[in-house]
Amino acid sequence: MARILWFAGLILLQVLVLNYVHIHQFAKPLLYVYFILKLDSNTGRNQTMLWSFALGLCIDILSNTPGLNATASVLLAFFRQPLLQAQTTRDATGDFEPGIRTMGFSPFLRYLLVAVLLHATVLNLTDYFSFHRIGMILLKSISDTLATIVCILCIEAIRRKH
């Protein structure tokens, strides 16, 4: 039940608020990826990809962006488990929810950085659908990544206190 509430809440927050927040015309927080990144570590790849597709499709339908978010979200879901395993220690076994509390600040930040940068780059590449403006694509990808990571770290800090 909590997972569905996070799913719906992040969709509404992204579509109703964050899609209209553009920092210096470049950075747009892509906070909905937080749902994908916070799925339990033992969540299977197929299940993660289904959740990601549904999330991306909902964002696409409500934002009128045909397939952009679904594509980037499914690709992120595909690479999520290897990215997570690369940042956890070998003795970290069992089921855990990725976060600062379970992984530590530095590994979680590296996990966020790589995952969100992958998602933002794929999203911007499919949006522009050309390498003609590669500088703009890279600038938007990096700024979207930084804005998203700041938002995620703020949520983590709030959740950590409760």
C-alpha positions as CSV (number, residue, x, y, z in Angstrom):
1,M,0.0,0.0,0.0
2,A,2.8,2.4,0.9
3,R,4.5,1.7,-2.5
4,I,1.3,2.7,-4.4
5,L,1.0,5.9,-2.4
6,W,4.6,6.8,-3.2
7,F,3.9,5.9,-6.8
8,A,0.8,8.1,-7.1
9,G,2.3,10.9,-4.9
10,L,5.5,11.2,-7.0
11,I,3.5,11.2,-10.2
12,L,1.3,14.0,-9.0
13,L,4.2,16.0,-7.6
14,Q,6.1,15.7,-10.9
15,V,3.2,16.5,-13.2
16,L,1.5,19.2,-11.2
17,V,4.6,21.0,-9.7
18,L,8.0,19.9,-10.9
19,N,7.3,19.9,-14.6
20,Y,6.9,23.7,-14.2
21,V,10.1,24.3,-12.2
22,H,13.0,25.2,-14.5
23,I,16.0,26.5,-12.8
24,H,17.8,29.0,-15.2
25,Q,15.8,27.4,-18.1
26,F,17.9,24.2,-17.8
27,A,17.5,22.2,-14.6
28,K,14.2,20.4,-14.1
29,P,14.0,18.0,-11.1
30,L,13.0,14.5,-12.2
31,L,11.9,13.4,-8.8
32,Y,9.8,10.5,-10.0
33,V,12.9,8.4,-10.5
34,Y,13.1,8.3,-6.6
35,F,10.5,5.6,-6.8
36,I,12.6,3.4,-9.0
37,L,15.8,4.0,-7.1
38,K,14.1,3.2,-3.7
39,L,12.6,-0.2,-4.6
40,D,13.9,-3.0,-2.4
41,S,17.2,-4.5,-3.4
42,N,15.7,-7.9,-4.0
43,T,13.0,-6.6,-6.3
44,G,13.4,-8.6,-9.6
45,R,14.4,-6.9,-12.8
46,N,11.1,-7.7,-14.5
47,Q,9.1,-6.4,-11.7
48,T,11.2,-3.2,-11.5
49,M,10.9,-2.7,-15.3
50,L,7.1,-3.1,-15.1
51,W,6.9,-0.5,-12.3
52,S,9.2,1.8,-14.2
53,F,7.2,1.4,-17.4
54,A,3.9,2.2,-15.6
55,L,5.6,5.2,-13.8
56,G,7.1,6.6,-17.0
57,L,3.9,6.0,-19.0
58,C,1.8,7.9,-16.4
59,I,4.2,10.8,-16.5
60,D,4.2,10.7,-20.3
61,I,0.4,10.7,-20.6
62,L,0.0,13.5,-18.0
63,S,2.8,15.6,-19.4
64,N,2.1,15.0,-23.1
65,T,5.6,13.6,-23.8
66,P,5.0,10.5,-25.9
67,G,7.3,7.7,-24.6
68,L,10.2,9.8,-23.4
69,N,9.9,9.1,-19.7
70,A,8.8,5.5,-20.2
71,T,11.9,4.9,-22.3
72,A,14.3,6.5,-19.8
73,S,12.6,4.8,-16.8
74,V,12.7,1.3,-18.3
75,L,16.4,1.7,-19.2
76,L,17.1,2.9,-15.7
77,A,15.2,-0.1,-14.3
78,F,17.3,-2.4,-16.5
79,F,20.6,-1.1,-15.1
80,R,19.4,-0.5,-11.5
81,Q,20.5,-3.8,-10.0
82,P,24.0,-3.7,-11.4
83,L,24.4,-0.1,-10.3
84,L,23.2,-1.0,-6.8
85,Q,25.5,-4.0,-6.6
86,A,28.5,-1.9,-7.6
87,Q,27.8,0.5,-4.7
88,T,27.2,-2.1,-1.9
89,T,29.8,-4.1,-0.1
90,R,30.0,-7.9,-0.6
91,D,28.8,-8.5,3.0
92,A,25.6,-6.5,2.4
93,T,23.3,-9.4,1.9
94,G,19.6,-9.7,2.3
95,D,16.8,-7.3,1.4
96,F,17.3,-3.6,2.0
97,E,15.8,-0.4,0.7
98,P,18.6,1.7,-0.9
99,G,19.2,4.9,1.1
100,I,21.6,6.8,3.2
101,R,20.7,4.9,6.3
102,T,21.3,1.4,4.7
103,M,24.1,2.2,2.3
104,G,25.9,5.1,3.9
105,F,26.1,8.6,2.4
106,S,29.0,8.2,-0.1
107,P,27.8,4.9,-1.8
108,F,24.2,6.2,-1.9
109,L,25.4,9.4,-3.5
110,R,27.4,7.6,-6.1
111,Y,24.4,5.3,-6.8
112,L,22.2,8.4,-7.2
113,L,24.7,10.2,-9.4
114,V,25.2,7.4,-11.9
115,A,21.5,6.3,-12.0
116,V,20.0,9.8,-12.3
117,L,22.6,10.9,-14.9
118,L,21.8,7.8,-17.0
119,H,18.1,8.6,-16.8
120,A,18.5,12.3,-17.5
121,T,20.9,11.7,-20.4
122,V,18.6,9.1,-22.1
123,L,15.6,11.4,-21.5
124,N,17.3,14.4,-23.1
125,L,18.7,12.4,-25.9
126,T,15.3,11.0,-26.8
127,D,13.8,14.5,-26.4
128,Y,16.2,16.2,-28.8
129,F,16.6,13.0,-30.9
130,S,19.8,14.3,-32.4
131,F,23.5,14.8,-31.6
132,H,23.4,18.2,-33.3
133,R,23.1,20.0,-30.0
134,I,25.2,17.7,-27.9
135,G,26.4,20.6,-25.7
136,M,22.8,21.5,-24.8
137,I,21.9,17.9,-24.2
138,L,24.9,17.5,-21.8
139,L,24.2,20.7,-20.0
140,K,20.5,19.8,-19.5
141,S,21.4,16.3,-18.4
142,I,23.9,17.5,-15.8
143,S,21.7,20.2,-14.5
144,D,18.7,17.9,-14.3
145,T,20.8,15.4,-12.5
146,L,22.0,17.9,-9.9
147,A,18.5,19.3,-9.3
148,T,17.1,15.8,-8.9
149,I,19.9,14.7,-6.5
150,V,19.4,17.8,-4.4
151,C,15.6,17.0,-4.1
152,I,16.2,13.3,-3.4
153,L,18.8,14.2,-0.6
154,C,16.3,16.6,0.9
155,I,13.6,13.8,1.0
156,E,16.1,11.4,2.5
157,A,17.0,13.9,5.2
158,I,13.3,14.4,6.0
159,R,12.6,10.7,6.1
160,R,15.7,10.0,8.2
161,K,14.4,12.3,11.0
162,H,11.1,10.4,11.2
